[in-house]
Structures are given as structure tokens and as C-alpha cells.
Amino acid sequence: MSLTDKNNRQYGFIKPLVLINLTIPVSFLLYIYYHQLDLEKAYLTHYIMPFIGVVFWVIVMQLKEKVQANIVLMIMPLVVGIYTIEIGLIFLDYHIENRHFMASKAGIDFDNRTKLEVIADFSKKDIHAVPALRPALFVDSIGLNKKDVGSLYPLSGISNKVTIGENETGNFAIYQSDRYGFNNPDYEWDAKKVSWILTGDSFAEGRAVNTGEDIAGVIRSITNDSVINLGRSGNGPLLELAALKEYGQIKDSEKVLWIYYEENDMIDLSNEKSNPLLMQYMKNGFSQNLANRQNEVDKALSSYLEKNKKNKGKNNFKLSIYKHKTAWVRLRTIISLVKNIINPSPELKVDPLFNKVLLNAKSEVDKSGGTLYFIYLPEYGRYKSHFISHNDYRKKSKVLDIVRSLDIPIIDIHEEVFKIHQDPLSLFPFRSYGHYNADGYAKVAKAIIDSIK
């Protein structure tokens, strides 16, 4: 037997394995190209990495069979190991954090429709429903639809529409937006006297609970006062100040609630301050006059939605990609959670701009004779572990020291609600990560009312 025949027998299995490894990234690239998928910022994982894979395996094919064998035998166990971990983590995700599974165990029917499907079902009833849009979507741009409306930065949603929020409890949070696109009964804007105004993010908006179960709705129900909610999902301090200046001045209020969410408000601020238009709100008297431009706001937001509907199938594929986490992302998440338990948010810094934003908001409220209250909302991660310092978590003590230095009254929801609750995780949907459930929001609202009284 010749040496060549011997090598062919010894390494005959290598070339098919190399071809299989080459076929995978090639197929992925062809699929993306064929469907012309818009994967936005996922170029690294969905374009560059597969391309590198193609180049790598083409080079491997040019090497000697023995070298090919060594590479394949080194990489294949790694790939098998990664996907073994992937399967295990998917299983753990499903049984530990999957709301569908937990709802099934609790005997609750979970609405499995996507937002697009919910909107389509409303359309069959001749109802034009829209998703709850986030002003934070436009932080990276100056404004929307410049050709038609100039550098407009919307701070609300589309007005007078059935608005679809999130599904964290088994049912989608759905509300009828008011004349300015916020989550309020429209008649609140006709009230002679407004007792409460809220500004904040999705926890203020009530994006994951039904109408009336949000903080503003519960305050409205308990006190019979007029309450206006300016909260929008994704808002950080600068967007919250902007909303207060644009819409809070329409109605003077005795009590203005600044809803601060510890997990991401400081991070949001670091992104928002890069937008020159939003930074204009730090100046006295600046306004886009949005309250008188709602038709333009609706037009700009509707145009944005239409552009995103053009590739409906592509968007569905994109969503499915981001719902599916790779093993690496899952492992990175677990490592991040462990690090967070040991030293929560070591990289989180209290931005000096935060002080100035709050001072600006206080000055705005003082002018109208009202009082600004700082509402500190705790996150799920605070109660997932018993090994954290509650004062240091998310730089809480530093944040509250700034608020105290400005002589702004503080209502600490961790102290007033969660710390004294026998089972704080029960105030989150299915005891999992997310917004508060209806019971959680109700307790927050009652604590606010009692503290202010």
C-alpha cells in the first residue's frame, strides 16, 4: 500500500467535515443576502463572523490533510461543547425564567401573539392600533422627518390611538392614548386643577399593566384627584425633564413626581446627553412647542412606523434572531449576574449632569408653586440575591445624597414597600425579571400617597 493510499484512508473523513464547516457560514450569508435582512447593529455576529468563518475554512482546505485533521479535531469538540451548554441553558431559561412556562404552571392562559399580530387583529375590527413608541429610539438622531417637520424630537406617542405595550403578565398592556399621546384618560387635560404630574420611564408609563393599574391610575382611583402621566418607556432624566417642560407647563400641579428607576436611568442619561437638541432643555425657556404641534408629532411617528413596516417579514426574522440567545451570550449574562451580586454596577457612575437636570426640574416646578418629589424605584435584581448592600446597590446612597442636597423630598420605594414586604419577588410578574405587576404598582402608589400626606 502506498503512502498516499494510507493517508487517504487515515484522513478520508476530514474533507467532508471541513466542507460541512464551510457550508454553515456560507448558507447563513446566502440566507441573509437572499432575504435582504436589515439586522441594524448586528453586523459583527451576522455578517462579519460568518464571512470570517468562510475565509477560515477555505484556507483550511488548502492545508495538508494532517493539519486539517488537527484543526477539525480541535474545533469540533469546542463547537459540540458550546451547543451542549446552549441546550442546557435554554432548558434552564425555559424552566426558571420563561413566563410562558410559569403561567402554564399557575393555570394562566398566556397570550402568545406578537405585537404585530395584536395590531393586525385590531385592524380586522377597523381599529387602528399602534405600538407604544419610545422617545429614546431617536436619541441617536437630531429629530424625525426633517424634510416635512424640521428637527422635531417627539416626547410622546401617537395621539388618540389604541396603544399596545408589553406582555409580561399573560396579557398585553393596552391603553387609549390621550390628545398628546400619553397614557391618560383624555379628560384629565380638561380638569381645572391638576393635583399630580408624573414624569419617568416605562414604570411611570405603566407599559406592562392594564389601564388603571399603573401608578397614575391607582393614585387617580384612591384620591379621586386629577393626575397626568408623562412617563414613556426608555426615558432617562434628560427626556423626563424635556417632557416636564413641554407638557407639564400646560397644567400647574401641586405635586410633581420624578420617577427614578435605579437599573438604567443613569445609563440612559449618558446616552441622552449626546443629543444636542435634548441638551437644549437645560436652557431656560427652550421649547419645541410640542403641545401645539401634535399633528406634526403624529405625522412623524406614523411615518417612522410605516418605514419599519415595509419589511414585515424581515422584522419578524430579526426579532426571532434577537429572542434566541447564543450560548456565549447566555454565559456572559450569567457571569454578569454573578459579578453584579458581588459588586453591583461597578462601572456605573453618577453623571454630574444628573445634579443639574434635577436642579433644573425643581426650578421649573417651583415657578408654578408646586413641589417636586423624587420617587426611587428598586429593580428586580436587588431582591434576587441576599448578598448585596442595599445602600451601595446601583450607587443608591450617592444618588439620594444628590437629591437631598437639592432639598427635594425623597420617597424611597425600597424602604417603603419592598424591604418590609415578606416576599418582594411576588411583586414582579411570575417572580421574574421585568416591571412590577399590578399588585406591585398598587403598593407603590399607596406608599407615595401615604408619604406625601
N, C-alpha and C positions, 0 to 999 in steps of 0.2 A: 504493500500500500504506500503510495507516495505521501510526502509531507503535506501537499495541498489537499489530498483527499482526507487526510487525518484532521486537518484544520477545519475543512468543510463540515465534517461530522461533529467535531467538538464545538464549533461556533455556529452551527447551522440555525440555531434558534434565535440568534442575536438580531439578524437583519429584520425579521418580522416584528420583533419588539421595538426596534428603532423606528420602523415605519409606522407602527401604531402610535408611538410617542410623537412623531412628526404630524400624523393625521389629526390629532386632537387640537392643537393650536391653529392649524390650517383651517379645519372645519369651523372653529369658532370665529375666525376672522372672516371667512366666507359668509357665515350666517349674518354677522353684523353688517357686512357690506351689502348683502342682498336685501336686507330689511331696512338699510339706511338708518340704523338706530342712533338716536340722539342721547348719548349717555352723559351729557354735560361734563362733570368734573371727574368722571371715572376713566379717563384716558389711560392712566397707568395700569389699572387692573384689566381693562377690557380691550385695549389696543396695543399698548407698548409691551406688556408682559407676554401676550400671545405671539407678537412679532419676534420678540427676543427668543421665545421658545422655538419658533420656526427656524431662525438663523442657527440656533444652538444645535438642533438635531440634524440640520443639513450639514453642518461642519462635522458632527459626529460620524455621519455616513461616509465621510471621506477618510476617516482614520482607519488604522489597521483593526482587523476583527478582534484581536485580543484586547486592544484599548477600548473598542466599542463595548465589549463584554464587561470590562471593569466598570465603565461608566454606567451601563444599564443596571448591573448588579448592585451598584452603589445607590442609584437614584430610585429604582423600583421599590425597594423596601421603605424608603423615605415617603414616597407617594402613598403606598399602601398604609403606612403608619398614620399619615396625616388624615386620610379619609376614614380610617378606623376611629380616630379621635373625633372626626367630624360627625360620624354616625352616632357615636356615644353622646356628644354634646347636643345634637339635635334631639335625641331621646330625652336627655335631661331638661332641655329647654321646654319640650312638649309637656313633660310631667311636672315641672316646677314652676315655670313662668308663663306657660301658654294659657291665655284666658279662655280660649275655646274649651280646653280640657277641663279647667276648673269650673267653668259654667256648667258643663255637662255633669260633673260630679255633684254640683249643687242643684241640679234639676232645672237649670235656667236655659231657655232657648236663646242661642247666640245668633244674631243677625250676621250672616257670612257674606253679605253683599259688599261690594266696593262702593266708594263714594260715587263713582261714575254710574254704577248700576242703580243706586238710590236716586240720583238725579234723573236718570232715564225713566224710572218708574213714576216719578212725579210728572215728567213730561207727558207720559201716557194719559195723565189726568188733566192735561192742559195747564199744569202749574210749572212756572219757570223757576226751578230751584238752582242755587249756586253754592259752590263750596265756600267755607269761611276763609277768606283770603287774609294773609298776614302782611302787614306793612313791612315787616322785616325782610320780606322777599326782595325788596327794592333798595336795600342798603347799599349794594354794590353799584347802583346807578344814581344819577342825579335825580331823575324823575321818570315819568311814564309818558309815552306817546307825545314826544316833544313836538312833532310836526303839527299836531292838532291842538294841543293844550299847553304848550310850553313846558317848563321844568316843574311839572306837577308831582308832588310826593303825597300819595293818598295815605291817610292815617286811619282809615275806617274800611268797611266793606261796601258792597253794593247795596243801595238803599231799597227798602220795601220789598225784600225778597225772602222766600223760604231759604234759609241758610243751613247748610249741612256741616256739622262739626265732626268730632271724633266718636268712635265706638270703643269704649273701654269697659262698659258695664253689661254689654249684650245688645244694647240698642244705640243707634246713632243719636247724638245730641243735635236736635233740630230746633231752630227758632226763627221767628219772623223778624227780620232786621227793621230798625226804625228809619226815620226820614234821613238820617245821616249814616246809616249802615252799621249801627251798633246793636248790641243785644239788649234792647229795652222795649217795653210797650211804647208805641209811638206817642201816646197821650202824655207821657211824662214830660215831653218838651213843651206842652201847653200849660203845665202847672204854674201857678202864680209864684209859688215858693218851692224851691228845691232844697231839701234838707241834707241830702247826701250826694256826693260825687265820688266815683271810684276811677282810679287810673292804674293800669297794671297790665300783666300779660294774660296768658290763657287761663290762669287761676282766677283772675278778675273777670274775664270774659265768660267763664263757665262753659268752656268748649266741650267738656266731656259729660255734662249732665243735662237733664231736660229743662225746659223753660220754667223758671220759678225756683229751681233747685240751686242756682248759682248764689254767690254771696249777696249780690244786689237784690235778687229775687226774694231771698229769705229775710233780709232787712226790711224790704217792702212789705212782706207779709206780716212780720211781727209788729212793726211800728206803725203801719199804715202811712208812712211818710213817702214823699216823692223822692225817688232815687234814680240817678243817671249813671250808667255804667259805660265808661270809655275804654274798658280793657280790650286788648287784642292779643291773640296768641303770638308769641315771639318777641313782644315788646320788651325792650330794656329801658333803663332810666331816661335816656335821651328821647326815645319815641314816646314814653309816658309823659314827659314834660311837654313835648310838642302837642300831644292830644289834649292835654290840660289847657294849654294856651289857645289852641284853635277852637275847642268846643266848650271848655269849662267856663270861658268868659261869657257864653251865651246866657247862662243862668248862674247868678251868685248863689253860693251854698254855705251853710253854716259849718258843715263837716266835709272835708275832703280827705279821702282815704288813699294813701300811697301804698299800693300792694307790692311788697318786695318779696320775690321768690329767690331763696338762697342758692339754688342749684346753678342758675345761669344768668341772673340779672347783671352781675359784674362782668361776666364774659360778653354778654350782649352789648354792654356799654363800650367795651374795647373795639367792637366791630362798628357800632353806630357812629362813633366819633370820627371815623374815616370819611363819612359822608358830609361834604361841605354844606349842603342845604340844611341837613339836620342840625349842624353846628350853629346855623343862623339863629336857632331858637334860644341860644344862650344870650342873645342880644335883646335888650328891652325894646318892646314894640314890634318885633318881627312877627309877621303872619303871612300865610299864603291865602288867607281869607277863604278857607275851605268850606266854612258853613254856608257861604253864598255861591259855592261852585260845585254843588253836589252833582249836577248834571255832567259836569266835566269829569268828576271823580268816577261816576258810574260808567261813563263812556270809556275812560282809560282802563278801568278794571275789566270791563266787558271785552275790550279789545285784547287785553292780556290773556283772558280766558280763551278767546277764540283762537288765538295763535297756538295755545297749548292743546287745543282740541284737534288740530289738523292731523296730527299723527296719533290718533287714539290708540291704535294697536301698539305703536311703538312705546307710548307712555305706559301701557299695561305691561309690556315686556320689561320696561325699565323698572317699574315698581316691583315686579317679581324678582328682578335681579337684586334689588336692594333689600327685599324682605329675606332673601336667602343669604345667610352669613357663611363665609368660608370658615374652615376650622381655625385658620390663623386669626381671623377677626374675633371668633368666639374665645380663643385662648387669650388674646390680647385684652378682651373685655374682662375675663375672669381675673387676669393679673392686675388689671386696673382697679377692679373692685377690692382685691386684697390690699393693694397699696393704699387705697382710699381709706380702708379700715384702720391701717397702721398710722397713716399720716394724710388725713383728708385734704385734698386740693392743695398740695404743697406749692404748686405753680400759680395758684390763684392770688392775684394781687388786688388790693383795694385801690382802684384808679383814683388819682387826685381829682379828676373831673367829677366824680360822684358827689363830693362835697359841694362843688359849685352848682351842680344840677339841682340838688336838694335845696340849697340856699335860694336859687332862682325860683323854684316851685313855691317855697314858703313865702317869698316876697310877693309872688303872684296872688296867692291865697289871702295873705294879709291885706292886700289892697282892697279886696272885696269884703273884708270884715269876717272872714271865715277862719277856721283852724285846720291846719294840716296835721294829719295823724299818720304815723309810719307803722304799717302792719307787716310784721316779719313772719313770712310763711316758711315752715320747715319742709324738707323733702323726704321722700321715701327712704333714701339711703341712711338717713340719720337713725332710723329705727330698725334697720335690717341687722345691725350689729350692736352688741352690748359693750364693745371695746373702743368707744370713742369718747373724746372730751367734747361735751355739748357746747361749751363756750368757744372752743377753738375751731369746731367744725365749720367749714366754709367761711373762716375768718369772721365768725359771727360777732365776737366781742369787739373787734376793730370796727366793723360796720356800725354797730349800735353806739359805740363811743362817738363816732362822727355825728350820728343823728342827735345824740344828747348834747353835743357841743353846739348844735344849731337851735337848741331849745325846742325841738319837735317832740311832742308826746309819742311814746312807743307803746304798741300793743304787741307783745311777743307771743305768738300763737303756740310756739313750742311750750312755753311756760303755762299759758292759759288753758290749753286744750290737750296737746299730745303727751306732755310729761305726766299729767295727772290721770290720763286715761289708762285703764287696765290693759287694753290691747290696742295700741296705736296703729298697728298694721291693718286692723279691721276697718280703718277709715280710708283705706285705699281700695280700688276695685279688685276684688278677688285676692286681696292681700298682696298684690303685685305692684311693680313699678308703674307710676302714672300720676294722674291728677287725683284729687280727693274724690270720694264717692259722695252721694247726696247727703249721707249722714255726716261725713267729714265737713262738707261745706256748711251744713246747718250749724254744727258746733262752732265753726269758725265765726260765722255771722253772729251767733248769740254771744260769743266771747267779746266781739267788737262792740256790740250794743251795750253789754253789761259794763265793759271797761270805760266807755265814754260816759255812760250815765253816772 
